[in-house]
Amino acid sequence: MGLIYQAQNTVELVLSLGLFAMMIWALVDCLRTRQDAFAAAGKRTKTFWSLITGGAALLGFISIGNVLSIFTVISVVAAGVYLADVRPAVKTVQGRGGSNNHMGPYGPW
């Protein structure tokens, strides 16, 4: 029984470290992005997203090893919104990737 418990703890630790890495990625990307790109993309300010992703990284660090914590869920959602919504819009404005590279006859694909 102890071997199963140890395996579950190892899986939970690996998952929480992976999620924490995602939060750090969101924070570093946000800090490296120009401030004017956020306004040009129609998103909130860089300060706002820096605080959101920084808070997510802090909560993620606190809850390492506890994947099912409400703090982990909040952190993953905050970093996920930045990575899935804000980051592509800002990169498109900056001309680094985004949907401008794949334009079809009816819009981006």
C-alpha positions as CSV (number, residue, x, y, z in Angstrom):
1,M,0.0,0.0,0.0
2,G,2.9,2.3,0.7
3,L,4.2,1.9,-2.8
4,I,1.0,3.1,-4.3
5,Y,0.8,6.1,-2.0
6,Q,4.4,7.0,-2.9
7,A,3.6,6.7,-6.7
8,Q,0.6,9.0,-6.3
9,N,2.6,11.6,-4.4
10,T,5.3,11.5,-7.1
11,V,2.7,12.0,-9.9
12,E,1.1,14.8,-8.0
13,L,4.5,16.5,-7.5
14,V,5.4,16.2,-11.1
15,L,2.0,17.6,-12.2
16,S,2.3,20.5,-9.8
17,L,5.8,21.3,-11.0
18,G,4.6,21.3,-14.6
19,L,1.8,23.6,-13.8
20,F,4.2,25.9,-11.9
21,A,6.5,26.0,-14.9
22,M,3.5,27.1,-17.0
23,M,2.8,29.9,-14.5
24,I,6.4,31.1,-14.6
25,W,6.3,31.0,-18.5
26,A,3.2,33.2,-18.4
27,L,4.9,35.7,-16.0
28,V,8.2,35.9,-17.9
29,D,6.4,36.3,-21.3
30,C,4.3,39.1,-19.8
31,L,7.3,40.9,-18.4
32,R,9.2,40.7,-21.7
33,T,6.3,42.1,-23.7
34,R,6.2,45.8,-24.6
35,Q,3.7,47.9,-22.6
36,D,2.1,49.5,-25.7
37,A,1.3,46.2,-27.3
38,F,-1.3,45.4,-24.6
39,A,-3.3,48.6,-25.4
40,A,-2.9,48.1,-29.2
41,A,-4.3,44.5,-28.9
42,G,-7.3,45.8,-26.9
43,K,-6.3,44.0,-23.7
44,R,-5.8,45.3,-20.1
45,T,-2.6,47.0,-19.2
46,K,0.8,45.3,-18.8
47,T,0.7,46.2,-15.1
48,F,-2.6,44.4,-14.7
49,W,-1.4,41.2,-16.4
50,S,1.9,41.3,-14.6
51,L,0.1,41.4,-11.3
52,I,-2.2,38.5,-12.4
53,T,0.5,36.3,-13.7
54,G,2.8,37.2,-10.8
55,G,0.0,36.4,-8.3
56,A,-0.6,33.1,-10.1
57,A,3.1,32.2,-9.9
58,L,3.1,33.0,-6.2
59,L,0.0,30.9,-5.5
60,G,1.4,28.2,-7.7
61,F,4.7,28.2,-5.7
62,I,2.8,28.0,-2.4
63,S,0.7,25.1,-3.5
64,I,3.4,22.9,-5.1
65,G,2.6,19.3,-4.3
66,N,-1.1,20.0,-3.9
67,V,-2.6,19.8,-7.4
68,L,-6.2,19.8,-6.2
69,S,-5.9,22.9,-4.1
70,I,-8.3,25.8,-5.0
71,F,-5.2,28.0,-5.2
72,T,-3.7,25.8,-7.9
73,V,-7.0,25.9,-9.9
74,I,-7.1,29.7,-9.6
75,S,-3.5,30.0,-10.7
76,V,-3.8,27.7,-13.6
77,V,-6.9,29.6,-14.8
78,A,-5.2,32.9,-14.5
79,A,-2.0,31.8,-16.4
80,G,-4.1,29.9,-18.9
81,V,-6.2,32.9,-19.8
82,Y,-3.0,34.9,-20.3
83,L,-1.4,32.2,-22.5
84,A,-4.5,31.4,-24.5
85,D,-6.0,34.8,-25.0
86,V,-3.7,37.7,-24.2
87,R,-0.4,36.3,-25.5
88,P,-1.6,35.5,-29.0
89,A,-3.3,38.9,-29.4
90,V,-0.2,40.8,-28.2
91,K,2.2,38.7,-30.4
92,T,0.0,39.5,-33.4
93,V,0.2,43.3,-32.7
94,Q,4.0,43.0,-32.3
95,G,4.3,41.1,-35.6
96,R,5.8,38.0,-33.9
97,G,3.5,35.1,-34.8
98,G,-0.2,35.1,-34.4
99,S,-2.9,34.8,-37.0
100,N,-1.3,37.2,-39.5
101,N,0.9,34.5,-40.8
102,H,-2.0,32.2,-41.8
103,M,-4.5,34.3,-43.7
104,G,-7.0,32.4,-45.9
105,P,-9.7,33.8,-48.2
106,Y,-12.1,34.2,-45.3
107,G,-9.7,35.3,-42.6
108,P,-7.2,33.6,-40.4
109,W,-6.8,29.9,-40.0
